[in-house]
Each structure stands twice: as C-alpha cells, then as structure tokens.
Amino acid sequence: MEIRFSNPFGATRHRCEGRREGNWIVFRCPLCPGFERRINLVTGDMVRRGEDADDLLHEGSWAPVGLKEGGSTLN
C-alpha cells in the first residue's frame, strides 16, 4: 500500500515526513512545528493537527519498509 497526498494548485509546498505508528501513518512537517496529518490504515480516518496558510501545501508519501517506489513523482 502506498499513501500520497498532494495538491495540483500552485501553492508553496512543504514536504512532510511519513512514518507508521501502530495503525496510523503520521506525516509531520519539518518546517511547521505542530503540523501533523494522520491517516488510519484500518478505518481510513484522517486527522489533521496544526494550522497551515491557504497558500501553503503540505505533501508527502509513505510506503511500507521493503516496498520500493516506482519511478513516479509527486504532483
């Protein structure tokens, strides 16, 4: 399973770092203290913490250890 989130609009982008914590994939922004997006692998629920500006896009991807990403890029 691979999880990606992105926005096609021309916003300023911050690359979030993703890691697994139990049933959750947690994305944190190294540039915005307190910004976090969590996606539950079992329920599909998503929780966002922290604020971001309207012209700022947080994006990231996560793949399980051992699963190599194919040559695609984030949009």
N, C-alpha and C positions, 0 to 999 in steps of 0.2 A: 504494500500500500504506500502511496506517496501522497502527501498533502502539500498543496501550494495555494497561496493566496496572493493576489495582485490586483492592480487597477490599471486599465488601459489609458487613463487620462494622464495629462502631462504634469502631474504633481511631483514635488520634490520627494525623493524616495529614501527611506531608511531601511537597510537590510537587517531583519531580525534573525536571531539565532534560535533554532528549534531543538528541543530535546524531549525525550519521553520521561514522564514522571507518573508511574503507575498506568492508569487507563487514559491519562491526559498527555497530549502533545502541547508543550508550553513554548511559546515564542516570546522572546524578550528583546527589546531594542537596546543595543549598547550605547546609543546616543540620547535616549529619553528615559531617565530614571523613573521607574514606576509604571512604564508602559508594558503591558503584557496581554497576550491573547492566548487563550486555552481552548483546545478542541478535544472533546471526549471521544475516544475511539470506539467505545461501546454504544453510547447513546446518541452521538453526533452533536451534542450540545456545544455551544460556543459561548465563552465568557470573555469579556474584554475589561481590562482594568487600566486606569490612567486615561489621560486626555491626549488628543492629537489635534493639530490645527487642520482646518478644512483643506489647505493646500499642501498637506503632508501625507504621504502614503507609507505605511509600514507594510513591508512584504517579506516573505521568507518561504522556505521549503524545508521539508523533513522527509527522510527516507530511513527505514529501519537499517540497523547495522548489517552490513553484508549485501545490501541491495544497491547496486551501482546505478547512478542516474544515467539515463540515456542522453544523448547529445543535445537535448532541448535546453532552452534558456527561459528565464522568467520574462514575462511581458510587462 
